[in-house]
């Protein structure tokens, strides 16, 4: 059940209860912002075969993913559903998780996470007393502190640094951790659910081998010799998992196939049982092929992100020129056969915080020509840039469209550098070496990811973007309990982004789990990551 709020709380709650056609928009991780494979789309909801059901005990499920993990510790991995999110959930389980349908935060390894006073600056995490890591050590308050302190250490370069930085944590006793935030945050529980929820054994962290030999308290565990990089990762049932009767499966095999176009054929042929995708064409093929789907509608989406601090795109006119030259509808039609959802900005068209009257620059060739002529001095001072992209088929096609479109303008040349996914993540998110890149962010709710993505002092800032007015609007939206004030604050963010164009979104994002008829108990959290304690083979 969802966490109750404390008695000191007034009649309104700290959680924002927005609904869109009975679907409340939750917070998703993106894991870390910035990892991208393909565009997202599809209709919200579940299709036959139905996901709900109690699995039988035993068996093996093969889960298809598009990329290999850089590492399996909470500090190296990317929490996106199509990258490492499902691996992390299986190995570590969740302290707390956010329901994609209601946005409410639920306990898992924790018993509760609640503000201690009305300002929501001091919180208390209460842990279960019966949870142990697979190395036998307890998952206690000190273990959480060790993990969060490591995320906060800038030398670690954790993708969750922005969430942990500034937290003052105090171990009260084995099951209680008091957290004092650097600033009040009515959505801190949501931040934990998406960015700080995976906890590794302190012994494993101390060994400095956790990326290769992870030790968690989740429903499954990695035994020696079961990770064949680039091919498969086999996890075995955790015999000491705290939930009696769970998990249902004996083994989960994560199989790597970099081409999302293979997914439906692999599932129909019985060589795989489930996959996560943000590719609208895969979702359409899956539904046509009689496979089950469960989708989570998100804001954000697939985009191109600019380095706004140096290089050719430090000039905002250059960024505006690119945005006006490109057409989100053309990308959807030419590359995704019209199956995608065309984006008009950072917020989904159905988001309760979106201002539908505001739309980002798009498909205005005359304005693009005027701006490019200004930037290149009528072609005499060429604008040359390199775009980095992850090596996925549809992403390559999007890059080709962008390259060919910009080549029509005198003095403009875009080079494309295609990288394998782990290398792309390193260049994009860790080293942050790019002039422009294909990027993405998934936001069922703006909190908390958008603050890290846009705030000027954030390590995970998408584009080296600095705008004090945007910073203030994000904090206003984070701390208010007035829905109108919150929406108005995000309107100010939209206005600034449409003017400054630190990125340009071309596809709305929908995270979808696709599964074979023999799979049941499919339940999603975050951006579409499965809850592995309840998934298994149909009876």
C-alpha positions, 0 to 999 in steps of 0.5 A: 500500500502507499505510504501514509502521510504524517499527522502534522500534514495539512489537509492537502498532501505533499504528493500532487494527485494529477490525473489524465484520463484516469492515469496519474502522471508519475515520476520516472527515472530516467535513470540518468538522463541522457541515455538513448537508443530509439524513439518512444511511442505507443498507446497507454495501457495494456493489451492482450495477453493480460499482464495481471495474474499469479505466476506458477513457481519455477522456470526461466524467463529470458529478457531481451535488452538492446545494450550491455551494462557498463557495470552492475553497481548502482553508481555506474549503471543507467537506470533507464528501462531499456538499458540497466533498469531491469537488471538493477531491479532484479539484483537490488530490488527497490527501497521504494517505487513510484506507481506509474498509474497513480504516482503514489510512492510504495514501500518495498525494502523500506517500510516508509519514507515520510517528512518529519515536519511540514516544510518537508526539509527533514525526512525519515526513512524506516527500513524493514528489519528482515532484509539482508544482502546476499552476502549475509550483511543486513540492509540497514540504515548504515548501508543506505547511508554508505550508498547515498554518500558514495552517489554524492561523492563527485569523484565517483561520477555517479549518474545519481549525483544530483539526487544525493548531493547535499543530503545530510544523513544521520543513522538514528538506529539500524532501521531509521535514517534521518535525512536533512535536505539542502532545501525543502522538497515535497517530492523527495520520496519520489526522488528516492524512488527513481534515483536512489532506490538501488542499494548495494552491500557495503562490503561489495562497495568496499571491495571495489568489485561491485560493478563486476560482482554485484551484491544486492538484496533483490529477488535474484543474484549473480553467481560467478561465471554467469555474466558473458558480456555482450551476450547474456547475464544469468541471475539465479533466485535469491534463496534469502529474499525477504518476501516469502514465496517470492520470487516465482522464477528460478532464473532470469536471463538478460540477453543482449541484442542491439537491434530492437527490430529483432525483439518481436521475432525473438519473442514469437519464436520462443527465444525470448520472453520479454523486452523493454522498448521505447520504439513505436514500431516494435510496440505496433508489431508486438500488438499485431503479433499477439504479444502482451504490452504494458505502457507508461506515458512520459514527458520528455522524449527523444531529442537532440541536445546541444553543448550550450557553453562552448563550440558552435552551439554556444550561439543560441541563434545556431541552436534556433536555426537547427530547430527551425530547420528540422521537422518532428513530423517528418522524422515520425513519418520517414523513420517510424512510419507515423507510429510515433507521437510527435513532440512539441516540447519537453512536456507531453501533450497530455501532461497536466503541467504542459501549456498547450499554447507553447510550442518549441521551434519546428519546421520553419525553413525560412527562419532557419535560413535567416538564422543560418545566414546570420551565424555563418555570415552568409556561408563565409564562416562555416558552421561545422559540428560533430553529433555523437549518437548511440549505435541503434538502427533507428537512431542512425536513421534519425541522424542521417535525416538531420545531417541531410536536412542541415546540409541544404543550408550554405555553410552548414556541415554536420558530422556524425560519430556513431558509438556503441552504447556504453561508450556513448554513455561515457562520452555523453553523461560521464566525460560530457564531451560533445558538441551535439548529441542524440539524447533523451529524458523520460518524465512521467512527472517533472520531479525530480529529474527535470531539476537535475537535467536543467539546473545550472549547478547540476552535474547531470545538466543536459547541455551545460545550460545555465538560466537563473530564471529556470532554476528558480522556476524549477525550485518553485514547482518543487516546493509548492503545494499549490497546483496552479503555482506549479503549472505556472512555474513550468510554463515559465520553464517552457517559455525559456526553453523555447527561446534558448533551445538547449535541446529540441525534442522530436518524439514523445516518450512511452516506455513499454514492456512487451511479453510473450503469452506464457508470462504473467505478473507484469507490473511496472514502476519508474519509466517501465521497469518491471517489479521482479518479485512478481513476474513469472510463467503463467499457470 
